[in-house]
Amino acid sequence: MTASSENKQLLHLVFGGELSNLEEVQFRDLDALDIVGIFPDYASALAAWKGKAQATVDNAHMRYFIVHMHRLLNPNDK
């Protein structure tokens, strides 16, 4: 493995919001989305996601997601 591939950023976005219904990913209010942040690796994104998901466990309509931004920015990378 080269030094550049070891230091490669694999950006992840964590965000969430209240869904309109439990059958699909349709947010009730786009202005109220909770943008948790952008993280440099999956492990730190997962930790942030778990914290937010556990904090909102009492609201069945609240959902948090991890978006693999690095896959969107460089779709040909594996």
N, C-alpha and C positions, 0 to 999 in steps of 0.2 A: 504494500500500500504506500502511495506517495504522500509526502507532507501536505500537498494541496488537497488530496482527497480526504485525509484525516481531519483537516480543518474546514471542510466544506460545510457551509451553513444549510441546515435543513429547516427552514422556517415553517412554523405552525401557528395558525390563528385560532384562538379560543373565543367563542362568543355564544350567546344564548338569548332566549326570549320566551315569552309566553305564546303557546300555540293556540290557534283558533279552535282546533279540535284534535283529538288524539289519533286520528286516522292518517294524517298527512303533515308534512312540514310546511305549514302556512302560519306565519306569525300574526298574532292579533294586532300588534302595533309596532311597525317598523321603527318609529321614532323612539321606542322604548327598549330597543335591543341593547343588551349588555355586552359591550366589547371588552372582554377581559384583558386581552393583550396578544402580542406576537412574541413567540418563544423560539429560541435558537435550536431546539431539538424536541423530539417527541416526548421524552421523559419529563421535561419541565412543563410541557403543554398538558400532559396527562395529569400531573400533580395539580395544576391550576384547574383543569376540568373537574377532577374529583372533588376539590374543595368547593367549587361553585355548585356542582350537582348535589353534593351532600347538604349544603346550606339551604337548598331549595326543595328538599325531598318532600316537604309537606304540600307543595303545589304540583299536582299531577300534570298540569299543562305547561310547566316550565321545563325547557330542555336546553342543554348546552351541547356544543359540537366542537370537534377539532377539525380544522381544515388544513390539509397538507399543502401549504402554499408553495413549497418547493416543487411539487408536482405540477402545479398550475404555471409556474414561472419557467420551468424547464421540462416540458412533457416528454421529451426524448430520453431524459436521464432515468436510470433505473434506481 
